Amino acid sequence: MPDVILKPTTVADLQAAVRDCVHVLPRGAGTKTALSSASDGFMPLDLTGLSGIVEYQPAEFTFTALAGTRASEVAGVLAEHGQYLPCDPLLVEAGATLGGTVAAGANGPGRYRHGGLRDFILGVRYVDAEGRLIAAGGKVVKNAAGFDIPKLMVGSLGQFGVLVELTFKVFPRPEAHATLRLDLSSLAEGVTALIRLTAAPLDLDSVDLAPTGKGAALWVRLAGLADALPARIERLRQLLGGGEPMAEADEARFWRDARELAWVPAGWSLIKVPVTPKKILKLEQDIPTDALRRYSVAGQVAWIATPDAAGLDATLARNDLSGLVLIGPASKVRLGVQPGEPFERRIKQALDPLGRFPSRA
């Protein structure tokens, strides 16, 4: 990391920094290390000085906050009013900011029930390549004016502009949670159980599957009224043919560790791979044996931890899959096939014709 890091504390200072620097790399708290590490010739632009909740209307289920605001601060304020962000931002306790979370498209396992960041972001303000402050979207749920720039910013990796302010809708916080763990003899059996489970008419909060030393484990989380959870857990047991409910403290810690990526060894790279349940077993046959895996969001996302991110590039390409390195050392952050790259390049040319922000394509 260069010795000099720009850290504006006002929007005007941020605009001046963008105008004055040839190349800048927007970053938040640096929790997604592969995405926040400075590239040659790019000046790190630390946005944590632009922090705070600008507006919160509990009755309207919306809030607006500056991009450098920590997700943990937002979660605390929402909890006081019995509300939460169902997209389940990653690395909350590690200090992840709202802007960094949106730029990385970093959802946790809790996004399964209600959707991800794109489903909850309503509006943004951002500084473009010429230092202009641009507003897009709105601060109300019913807003359909113009091109949907806010959703375009989700997963944009800082390529299109510097996020300054974000508006989200929120939901009422569930009264209680309960989790059923099912141990299986093989990952193939786990995939079969996962498909059967998600095809059933059940209201599930989170569904994760992972290989274990003896086979695989499936975790299914429910949310809702405390009095109703025991009966709902029993219906899950009947559908799956077994499983054990986790103790309340254990299940809360398990999903916290999942959100905080506590299972990833220090110094390793973590790659996010969009998949489908039917692609899991084929991918498993090709993944390096020293890699750790976790299939989240009911098999829609594969998290792969490895000491060698570059070695996974060809593996993903052979399986016609894309990967994004979030954490750890990586010579490039995009792995495997990138079918959306032509569209992304056109968007970047339109929004950043000066090439002021890093290209991730």
C-alpha positions, 0 to 999 in steps of 0.5 A: 500500500502506498504511504500516501492515502487520500482520506476526504472528510467532506464531499467537496474534498472528495470531488477535489481529490478525484479531479486532482488525481489521474487515477484513484482506487475507492476503498472502505475499511479494507475488509475485502483485501483483494479488492482494496489493495492499491494497483500500480499508479492508483492512489487509494481513496479512503472513504471512511471519513465520510461516515454517518446516517443521514436520514432514517425513517423507521415508519417508511422502512428506509434509511440513507447513510454515507458510504463510509458508514460501518455496516455494524453502526447501521445494524445497531440503529436498525435493531433499536427499531426492530428492523434489519437489512435482510441482504445480510452484509458480509464482514460486519464485525470486521468493520465493512462499510456500506459503500464497500459492501455495495461495490463488492456485491458482498451478501451473506447467507441470510440473503436467501429469504428476501434477496441481495443488495440489488433488491434493497438499494433504492438510491445512490449519490456518487462522484463521477470521473469529472468530479461531479456529484451525481444522484440516481434513484431515490429515497422512497420504495416506489421510485421508477424514474430513469436508468437504474444506476443504483443496482448497476453500482452493486458489484461494480468494484469501484469502476464507475464512480466513487459512492458517496451516499446510499439509500436502502429499504429495510424489513422488520427483524424476525422475532427468533431463529432456529437451525436444523443441522443434517449430517450426510454420508456424502456431498452428493447426498447433500446436494440431493437433500438441498434440491428436495428442500428448496423445491418444497413450499417452505419459508427458509431463511438460510441454507448452507451446505459444506463437505466434512471429513465424514461426508457433508453437512446441511444447515437450514435456518428458519426465522419467525415467531418463536412459538411456531419454530419448533413445529416448523423445525419438526416439519423440516426433520420429516422432509429431510429424514433426520437432523438435529436442532442446534442450541440457540447460542450455537446456531447464532454463533454458526451464522455469525461465523458464516457471515464473518468468514471465520472458516477461511484460514489466515493468509488464504484467498477467498473466491466467490463463485456463482453456481447452481446446485446441479453444477456443484458435484462437477465442480467438486471433482475439479477443485484442488484437494487443499481447497476449502468449500462452502455452498451457500444461499441454497447452492447458488454461491460457492465460497472457495478458500485456497492458498493459490487463487491463480490455480483456480482460474483454469478450473473455473474456466473449464467448468464455465464458471466465473469467480471473484477474489474477495480476500487474500493475495491475487494477481487478478480479482476476476477468474474463470469465464467473464461473459458480462465483460463486453457489457461492463466495458461499454458501461465503464467507457460511458461512465468513466471515459477518462479511465480514472477508476480501476478497470476490473474487466 
